[in-house]
């Protein structure tokens, strides 16, 4: 009979550990999703616009470059 009590206590402990582990994993996943959503929101609004002033076409290289000052 003592073996059944020990077995029942071990099963209860394993079940409690499983529930605790499941809860912890869900919290970590939820936090990761929140962080990912926040990062995506920041990246969507993080369009960097750079004012280079007036551009001039360089026929030799075929690209536009900032106008020379002076």
LUMMIFI-66812 format. One line per field, with one value per residue (C-alpha): residue in three letters; residue number from 1; x, y, z. Coordinates in nm, 3 decimals. Example, Ala and Ser with C-alpha at 12.3 -4.5 7.8 and 13.67 -1.06 7.14 Angstrom:
2
type	c(ALA,SER)
seq	c(1,2)
X	c(1.230,1.367)
Y	c(-0.450,-0.106)
Z	c(0.780,0.714)
This chain:
70
type	c(UNK,UNK,UNK,UNK,UNK,UNK,UNK,UNK,UNK,UNK,UNK,UNK,UNK,UNK,UNK,UNK,UNK,UNK,UNK,UNK,UNK,UNK,UNK,UNK,UNK,UNK,UNK,UNK,UNK,UNK,UNK,UNK,UNK,UNK,UNK,UNK,UNK,UNK,UNK,UNK,UNK,UNK,UNK,UNK,UNK,UNK,UNK,UNK,UNK,UNK,UNK,UNK,UNK,UNK,UNK,UNK,UNK,UNK,UNK,UNK,UNK,UNK,UNK,UNK,UNK,UNK,UNK,UNK,UNK,UNK)
seq	c(1,2,3,4,5,6,7,8,9,10,11,12,13,14,15,16,17,18,19,20,21,22,23,24,25,26,27,28,29,30,31,32,33,34,35,36,37,38,39,40,41,42,43,44,45,46,47,48,49,50,51,52,53,54,55,56,57,58,59,60,61,62,63,64,65,66,67,68,69,70)
X	c(0.000,0.279,0.397,0.063,0.088,0.439,0.328,0.030,0.252,0.500,0.220,0.078,0.423,0.479,0.138,0.205,0.545,0.386,0.127,0.395,0.612,0.317,0.225,0.584,0.616,0.292,0.418,0.748,0.570,0.332,0.624,0.810,0.504,0.463,0.829,0.803,0.491,0.661,0.968,0.756,0.564,0.890,1.030,0.714,0.732,1.107,1.129,1.444,1.426,1.747,1.745,2.049,1.963,1.971,2.093,2.288,2.309,2.658,2.664,2.991,2.869,2.500,2.385,2.254,2.482,2.444,2.521,2.860,2.853,3.075)
Y	c(0.000,0.255,0.203,0.334,0.645,0.714,0.652,0.886,1.159,1.119,1.139,1.451,1.610,1.530,1.671,1.991,2.025,1.975,2.246,2.486,2.422,2.470,2.799,2.925,2.834,3.018,3.330,3.320,3.274,3.562,3.789,3.694,3.773,4.111,4.192,4.085,4.297,4.595,4.550,4.524,4.837,5.025,4.903,5.000,5.355,5.385,5.500,5.709,6.000,6.174,6.520,6.531,6.867,6.921,6.629,6.646,6.372,6.242,6.123,5.934,5.706,5.731,5.811,6.116,6.275,6.568,6.901,7.044,7.349,7.640)
Z	c(0.000,0.071,-0.286,-0.415,-0.198,-0.324,-0.682,-0.638,-0.490,-0.775,-1.033,-0.865,-0.864,-1.229,-1.321,-1.124,-1.292,-1.633,-1.562,-1.438,-1.743,-1.979,-1.812,-1.831,-2.198,-2.280,-2.102,-2.292,-2.626,-2.551,-2.457,-2.775,-2.985,-2.814,-2.875,-3.240,-3.292,-3.132,-3.351,-3.666,-3.568,-3.515,-3.845,-4.033,-3.902,-3.928,-4.288,-4.291,-4.526,-4.601,-4.755,-4.979,-5.126,-5.499,-5.708,-6.033,-6.293,-6.357,-6.720,-6.674,-6.396,-6.482,-6.128,-5.946,-5.690,-5.450,-5.618,-5.538,-5.320,-5.375)
